[in-house]
Amino acid sequence: MATVKNKIRLGEFPIRKKKRSAGTASRETPLINMVALTLEGAASYKGNLVVNIEGAE
């Protein structure tokens, strides 16, 4: 748990922005953006990569 929190704090894991109310700290759980993390990994892949998304046109 501490490793994940540190990686979020250091910006190594992309997170979804929290909704903030004026003058109060958000207590929402930070959500890791897994799509952004996957795309970052795919961008560094050196092989032949084909992405096929069902339902997208």
Wavefront OBJ file of the C-alpha trace (Angstrom):
o trace
v 0.000 0.000 0.000
v 2.825 2.384 0.881
v 4.539 1.731 -2.477
v 1.390 2.597 -4.435
v 0.833 5.769 -2.391
v 4.444 6.812 -2.988
v 4.164 6.183 -6.736
v 0.978 8.297 -6.858
v 2.662 11.077 -4.845
v 5.701 11.002 -7.181
v 3.468 11.092 -10.274
v 4.520 7.633 -11.482
v 0.899 6.450 -11.554
v -1.621 8.586 -13.435
v -4.660 9.205 -11.246
v -8.130 10.548 -11.862
v -8.502 14.044 -10.472
v -10.572 14.307 -7.292
v -13.643 16.503 -7.090
v -13.054 19.266 -4.558
v -15.560 21.402 -2.743
v -14.647 24.986 -1.883
v -12.666 25.074 1.347
v -12.723 21.330 2.048
v -10.259 18.533 1.394
v -11.537 15.633 -0.683
v -11.746 12.265 1.048
v -12.254 10.383 -2.214
v -10.015 7.420 -2.891
v -7.548 8.232 -5.691
v -8.288 6.055 -8.718
v -5.375 4.930 -10.900
v -6.046 5.562 -14.592
v -5.350 2.061 -15.938
v -6.089 3.077 -19.547
v -3.373 5.756 -19.425
v -0.982 3.281 -17.803
v -1.725 0.661 -20.492
v -1.265 3.173 -23.320
v 2.039 4.308 -21.812
v 3.247 0.696 -21.785
v 1.976 0.075 -25.326
v 3.765 3.204 -26.593
v 7.102 1.821 -25.371
v 6.517 -1.622 -26.935
v 8.974 -2.261 -29.789
v 7.139 -5.162 -31.487
v 4.165 -5.267 -33.832
v 1.101 -4.135 -31.907
v -2.443 -4.137 -33.280
v -5.285 -2.732 -31.159
v -8.774 -3.814 -32.060
v -11.584 -2.205 -30.055
v -14.984 -3.855 -30.416
v -17.862 -1.479 -31.021
v -15.612 1.464 -31.990
v -15.916 2.813 -35.477
l 1 2 3 4 5 6 7 8 9 10 11 12 13 14 15 16 17 18 19 20 21 22 23 24 25 26 27 28 29 30 31 32 33 34 35 36 37 38 39 40 41 42 43 44 45 46 47 48 49 50 51 52 53 54 55 56 57
